[in-house]
């Protein structure tokens, strides 16, 4: 068995996104109050200012579900070369990034929105590879 299976690029992209979203989720869980306070300040002049806790909870759930599916997906790629679960997880990752992009744009944080482009491109590359 190869170290990174027969799908090294897909597995590496999945590992990258798993680390990104697991750490993001852990940070939100263990510092919920700090995150809500920071994001409320970030969105103080946007239409989202009164919905921060709800939207952050939705994002957290998406990150957790996407991470779990991608972890299961990596296991399936190794054991049976099945990619379907990994694909669903990476698609949820893309949706999460789109939600974050919407927030950054509404908050007029253009550098923050631009930095999400790198994550989105990596995610789209993963979607492409897992779909083929």
C-alpha distance (Angstrom), angle and dihedral (degrees) to the residues before:
residue distance angle dihedral
X1 . . .
X2 3.78 . .
X3 3.79 117.7 .
X4 3.80 93.0 -115.5
X5 3.81 96.6 27.2
X6 3.78 122.5 -120.6
X7 3.81 88.9 -56.0
X8 3.81 105.2 57.3
X9 3.80 97.4 157.5
X10 3.79 93.2 49.2
X11 3.81 92.2 47.4
X12 3.81 93.2 47.9
X13 3.81 91.4 49.4
X14 3.80 89.3 48.5
X15 3.83 90.9 49.8
X16 3.81 90.2 49.8
X17 3.80 92.3 51.4
X18 3.80 93.8 41.5
X19 3.80 90.2 54.9
X20 3.80 91.5 44.9
X21 3.80 96.0 50.0
X22 3.82 98.4 36.0
X23 3.80 91.3 53.0
X24 3.79 91.2 44.4
X25 3.80 90.6 50.7
X26 3.81 93.1 47.0
X27 3.80 90.2 50.4
X28 3.80 91.4 51.3
X29 3.82 93.0 47.2
X30 3.80 96.9 47.3
X31 3.81 96.2 40.2
X32 3.79 101.9 30.2
X33 3.80 94.6 143.4
X34 3.82 93.3 47.7
X35 3.80 91.7 48.4
X36 3.81 93.1 48.6
X37 3.81 90.9 48.2
X38 3.81 92.7 48.6
X39 3.79 94.8 45.7
X40 3.82 93.2 45.2
X41 3.80 87.4 56.4
X42 3.78 90.6 46.1
X43 3.82 91.4 52.6
X44 3.81 98.4 37.1
X45 3.82 91.8 118.7
X46 3.79 98.1 39.4
X47 3.79 134.1 86.1
X48 3.83 88.1 -109.5
X49 3.82 95.6 64.2
X50 3.81 94.9 104.2
X51 3.81 95.8 43.2
X52 3.80 101.1 52.8
X53 3.84 99.4 115.0
X54 3.82 92.9 47.3
X55 3.80 94.1 45.2
X56 3.80 91.8 45.5
X57 3.81 89.8 51.4
X58 3.81 90.8 50.7
X59 3.80 90.3 49.5
X60 3.81 90.9 48.1
X61 3.81 91.8 51.8
X62 3.82 90.8 48.7
X63 3.80 91.0 49.7
X64 3.80 93.0 49.2
X65 3.80 94.7 46.3
X66 3.81 92.0 45.1
X67 3.81 90.9 49.5
X68 3.80 93.6 49.3
X69 3.80 91.7 48.1
X70 3.80 92.2 47.9
X71 3.83 91.6 49.3
X72 3.81 89.9 50.4
X73 3.80 87.9 44.9
X74 3.81 93.1 55.2
X75 3.80 89.1 50.7
X76 3.80 90.8 50.0
X77 3.80 92.2 48.0
X78 3.82 88.6 54.8
X79 3.79 96.5 44.1
X80 3.79 104.9 35.6
X81 3.81 106.9 -0.6
X82 3.81 88.1 -118.3
X83 3.80 111.1 151.5
X84 3.81 104.1 -178.5
X85 3.82 99.1 97.3
X86 3.81 91.9 43.9
X87 3.80 88.8 50.8
X88 3.81 92.4 53.0
X89 3.81 89.7 49.0
X90 3.77 93.7 49.5
X91 3.82 91.1 46.3
X92 3.82 88.9 54.3
X93 3.80 87.2 50.3
X94 3.79 89.5 55.0
X95 3.81 90.8 49.4
X96 3.82 89.8 50.6
X97 3.78 90.8 52.2
X98 3.81 90.9 49.0
X99 3.83 89.3 52.0
X100 3.81 89.7 50.7
X101 3.81 90.2 47.9
X102 3.80 91.0 53.2
X103 3.80 89.5 51.2
X104 3.78 93.8 48.0
X105 3.79 91.9 49.1
X106 3.81 92.9 48.0
X107 3.81 89.1 49.5
X108 3.82 87.8 50.0
X109 3.81 90.1 -123.9
X110 3.77 95.0 145.3
X111 3.84 96.6 169.0
X112 3.82 88.7 51.4
X113 3.79 90.7 48.8
X114 3.79 90.4 48.4
X115 3.81 92.5 51.8
X116 3.81 89.5 56.9
X117 3.80 88.0 62.6
X118 3.81 90.9 75.1
X119 3.81 91.7 54.2
X120 3.78 91.0 45.2
X121 3.81 93.2 51.4
X122 3.81 91.1 50.7
X123 3.79 89.9 47.8
X124 3.81 93.0 48.8
X125 3.79 90.1 49.9
X126 3.80 87.8 53.5
X127 3.80 91.5 49.1
X128 3.79 90.0 50.5
X129 3.81 93.8 49.6
X130 3.80 95.0 44.1
X131 3.80 90.2 48.9
X132 3.79 94.0 54.3
